Structure formats: structure tokens, C-alpha cells
């Protein structure tokens, strides 16, 4: 059974950093692209980063590019989202998701992902 568990969220001041983790079980990461998404109250779910199964391709939209970095450690079956220079607008529940997609492709479109974690809250506030 595929399972994804996010951790590492919390309260941080503007300009601070957090590292989110997505631990997966029930499958091996080698054949899956992983995406990170967020959803703020009253807003649609937004993709913030993805990484291909090969790790050769990553993508982040302009809203977070240069601030967020996605990394994967297949040996630990874990994917990380390093978030720096956090802004109040980054406040949301953050989710990781898996897409069985082998190779150099990943997407930040939620509809392409079939397995999701339960989310972790990130709050950026002074």
C-alpha cells in the first residue's frame, strides 16, 4: 500500500527556513516522480516543486524559484523540500504526492498525481 507522510512543518518568521520531508513506504521511489504542493485557505492547490524519478529534472514555478529546492534520497525513500527566505504568502498546508513516471519527467499539475500524503502545516508569521 502506497503511503506518503510529510513532516517538518511549523511556525517560522519571515525570512526563515524550513525543510519538509516526505517519507514514502509501500513502494520504491526509483520509479516515481514526486511533487510538492500547497493549499492555503480559500485557494486552489498549487504545485511548488517536482523532481523526476531520475532526479535529472526538477521544476519550480516563479513564485518560489530560487527559494525552494527539491531533493530526493532514494536510499532513504525520502524526498525533501528545502524552503528558504519564507514569506507570509507561503503559509499553507504542504503536501507531497507520487506519480508513477519513470525517467526525466515531472509535473506540478495536481491531476497527474495519484497518491498523496496527509499534509503538514507551514505558517510564516512574525
Secondary structure as UniProt FT lines:
FT   STRAND          3..7
FT   STRAND          10..12
FT   TURN            14..15
FT   STRAND          18..25
FT   HELIX           29..31
FT   STRAND          32..39
FT   TURN            41..42
FT   STRAND          46..51
FT   TURN            53..54
FT   STRAND          58..59
FT   TURN            62..67
FT   STRAND          68..73
FT   HELIX           74..76
FT   STRAND          78..83
FT   HELIX           88..90
FT   STRAND          92..100
FT   HELIX           110..112
FT   STRAND          115..116
FT   STRAND          120..124
//
